[in-house]
Amino acid sequence: MRFHRHHIRRQVAHFFHKMFPERQIFFRSRGEVRFVRLSPRSQAFTASIALGIVGWTLSASIAYVSEDSRVAAKQHELDYVSGELDSLVSELERLQSDALIRTQRLEARQKLLERVSGTMGALHADSHQPAAVEPGSDNEADKAPAAQDDNSSSGTASGSALGEEANLQDTGVLFSLLGIKPASALTSRDISVHALSTGVDTVFEILERVSDKQDAMARLLATSEQEKLTERRAMIERLGLPVDLLIASVQADSGTGGPLLETPPAFLSKPFQELSEIAQQRDFLDQSLARIPSHIPAKNYYVSSHFGPRRDPFRKSWATHSGVDLAGWPGEAILAAAPGKVIAAGRRPAYGLMVEIDHGNGLRTRYGHMRKLLVKTGQTVTSGDHIGEMGSTGRSTSTHLHWEVWFNDELVDPLPFIKASQDVQKLQQGRYEKS
């Protein structure tokens, strides 16, 4: 053992002296030579210091390179997360925009329902509590309201068309109800993909449910409006007026136009297409009815001669009577049968003192044989205005009013207008009830 240790020591000493033999470094200056002796120990010490410096430099370089790699990896991860966040925010903004467009369409459809039903007050009666909006919740809006007669009652049904969800007028309200912030306010800690996707699904579920309820309400209103449309057409036909020609006259006289703005396909669902078409037809018929003579031109009268063929009171031969004669007493008030403009007021040989009123839409009325006129040409009158006094001027045998009704320059029998005057007035005032 001692030999072995001694041998190792000899070998180490031999290697040490071989690696670091004694050296002299010579310096020559001004002709003198000097030297510095470097012992093995000093060489080994210097080599150790140099090796330590090299090791430390290498270690620091490796550590720096490794840290740079970690920083680069972290930066890459941050860039990826930032990109995902930007994509998520962009998707949320797109969904918000889509929800806003859908909500605006729902509001436009609701306005059509309100206009058709004629009632505004009950629309948000049950929608003042935003917290009531919950996915799958049942409320009174889920119950289909019964369509009722005319404007005064059908609005009640429209009032429950949206129920508690009708108060959601923009996506800001919708997202706030779901606890989701607008895209501009989102930060990384606010993002919960599961919560976000669930909230967005809930928003569109609410909007889809509201849309379905509006379609159901549109179908109910379309049925009700079709009944009213049928009533009005039947009423006009009772008066002997061609309905289609009357509507065409209204359309020709109606001022319409403006820039073309295409309606989104989602708005034009089939129930709303049908409702819109029916409501438009009803609008035209209502405009037609507003101008139809509905006020009997005399309060105290009896029919002394009808419209059509009769024996002429002067020649005693068959002739065509162009109007209806309402016999009465001198000075009896003669009233305008409908609103319009006086286009003639004066004496005519056959009519005596006569007034002619243009009611628009191709409708005109004439009042003859009056003893006194109370209006002038160009004057505007309303229904029931006092326009003259009953007399017997012109081609007349005794005191009476000769009353004519014209449509598109053709004579129409005035008697049906007298018989249906009360029903027409109720329709004009929105109070008509089918018996």
C-alpha positions, 0 to 999 in steps of 0.5 A: 500500500505504501509502495502504491502511494509512493508510486502515485506520488512519484508519477504525479510529481513527474507529471507536474514537473513535466507540465510546469518545468522551471522556466526563466523569462529573459529581459534585455535592456540597455545591454544588460540581460535580466531574467525572471524565474518562474517556479513550477508552483507559480506556473501552476497557480497562474494556470489555475487562475487562467483556467478558472477565468476561462471556465467562468467565461464559458459558464457565463456564456452558456448561461446567457445563451440558455437564458436568451433561449428561455426568453425567446420561448416565453416571448413566442408563448406570449405572442401565441397567447396574444394572437389567440386573445386577439382572435377571441376578441375579434370573434366576440366583436363579430358576434356582438355585431351579428347580435346587434343586427339581429336585434335591429331586425327584431325591432323593425319586425316589432314596429311592423307588428305595432303598426298593424295592431295599432297599439303601442302601450302594452309592448313593454308592460312585462319587460321592465326587469332585465333579470327575468331573461333566462334561457328556457324560462317560461313567461306569459309571452310564450302563450299565443295571444288570441287575435281580436277584432279591429285595431283597439283590441288586436294590440293586446296580442301584440303586446305579449309577442316579445314578453319579458325579452322585448326590453332587450333593445341592443347587444350591450344590454344582452351582454351585460345580462350575461356578465360579458364585457364588450370586446373593447374592455376585455383583458386576459383575466376576463376571458373564460372561453367556456363562459363566453361560448355559453353566454353567446349561445344564450344570447342567440338562443334568446334572439331566436326565441324572440324571432319565433314569437314574432313569427307566431304573432305575425301569423295571428295578426295576418289571420285577423287582418285578412278577416278585416280585409275581407270585411272592407272588400265586402263593404265596398262591393255592397256600395257597387264600387269596383274594389280593384279599381278603387285601390288602383286609384288610391295607389295612383294618388298616393305619394310614394318613393325614396332610395332603394334599400334592400330588406335583409332576408331574415326580416322577410320571413314568410309570416311577415311577408304575408302580414306586410302584404295584407296590411298594405292592402288594408291600408289602401282599402282604409284610404279608400274608405276614408274618401267614400261618401258616408254622410247622408246629405240630408237629415230629414228626407224620404226617397222620392225617386231612385237611380236608373230607368224611370218615367221622366216627370216632364215628358212622361217617357222612359229615361235614365235618372242619374241620381237619387231624389231625397224629398224634404222641406224648403231650407232643409240643410244639405250636408257634404257626404265626405271630405273633399274640395268644391270643384263647382258651385253655381247654377246649371240649367238642369240642376239649378243651384248645384254643388259638386265636390271632388273627394279624391280617388276618382270619387265625386258627388253632386247636389242639385236643385238647392235654393241657396249655396253656402260654399264656393268653388275651391273651398275645402269641406269635411264630412257633414259640412253644411253646404246649402239649403234644399230647394226646387231650382232647375228642372224640378217639380217640387222641393227635393235634393238630387244627389249623384255619386260618380266614380272614375267619371261613371255614375254609381247608384247613391242608394247603397251609400245611404243604406250603408252609411252607418257601417261605413262610418264605423269602419272609417272610425275603426269601430266596425263590428261584423254582425 
